[in-house]
Amino acid sequence: MGNHLFEYTGNVHIHSRYSDGSGDVPRIARDAKSVNLDFIILNDHDYMTKILHLEDEGNYDGVLALMGLELGSRFHHYLAFGLREMVRGKGLGPQSVIDVVNRKGGFGFLAHPFERGMPFRENGIAYTWNDLSVTGYTGICIWNFSSRWKERVKTHLHGLFFLLFKTWTLKGPSQQTLSFWDKACAERRVAAIGGSDAHGALFRWGPFRFTPLSYRDGLSSINIHVLLDSPLAKDATEAGKQVYGAMKEGRLHLAHDRLASSKGFRYRYVSEEGQTLEMGEEKLFRPGALFVETPQKGEIRLMRNGRLAARRIGRRFSHAVEKPGVYRVEVHRRAPFFGLRPWIFSNPIYLR
């Protein structure tokens, strides 16, 4: 497969001291560099931070830092990106939040729409999306590291187990989330991202004080890998436009990189006439073939309109396409003692 695209790895949905996280931007950027990230995007809570803190955007020893927002309090959390001025969601309904972000020149993703909460510590409180009739959003954050980790913690023993084996026990996106996304994609292009929801927060349990999930844990978990037409710019403003452009178009895959690095994953469509489509792109259907390449061996699953169309174990996969559909890829990687684990989720290629 061709190598004309430039791949960059980043982590989104990070909280700093500006809301309920424990670290400042330079510290988080240092942790990002230690796990080989190219960029980070912070989404602090709109009701906890006074301003957008665009002054913190920039290059930190090779790591691009961008500032977004997470709007919403009890329900309907919305990850906003690309804003150049502060937006507040207080008093606004979910559709109004989406609309005002769009009017201000930003774009956004529904955050953890079907979250379940942590039974042990938070009494199962979940910050869900209850109004699924909303429109105008760019996409959905289909895989949230923190949400999927904490929902299985029912006792302190569960917490200890899932901390010790967090790499191999992490659940993938819920079937409810994937089904909602697939139905949305049937109507229009809806980009998917994944995020860490990293806080680096101190946990208090009786006399004990510790940080169960560090920033490094979050930043090495669910990452996005954007594909750019040109190298990432040195100027932070221009680099931000490049990253945001890929996110809006869905030209990216998301992966649990702690399980194994997904760098080098490629997925594209080539028509019989030689026209190539990348992830997130849409064209009228023409017969052709889909091609998948993974950096390590895994079980590659081709999904058409949300249903399994083909499956193969290996590192390369091709499939003749003979009818229209929304085609996306899942890759699951086998881990000793834990079986197949969710690893990579592509954005779709739309053949209408």
Secondary structure, 3 states (H helix, E strand, C coil): CCCCCEEEEEEEEECCCCCCCCCCHHHHHHHHHHCCCCEEEEEEECCCCCCCCHHHCEEECCEEEEEEEEECCCCCCEEEECCCCCCCCCCCCHHHHHHHHHHCCCEEEECCCCCCCCCCCCCCCCCCCCCCCCCCCCEEEEEEHHHHHHCCCCCHHHHHHHHHCHHHHCCCCCHHHHHHHHHHHHHCCCEEEEECCECCCCEEECCEEECCCCHHHHHCCEEEEEEECCCCCCCHHHHHHHHHHHHHHCCEEEEECCCCCCCCCEEEEEECCCCEEECCCEECCCCEEEEEEEEEEEEEEEEECCEEEEEEEEEEEEEEECCCEEEEEEEEEEECCCEEEEEEEECCEEEC
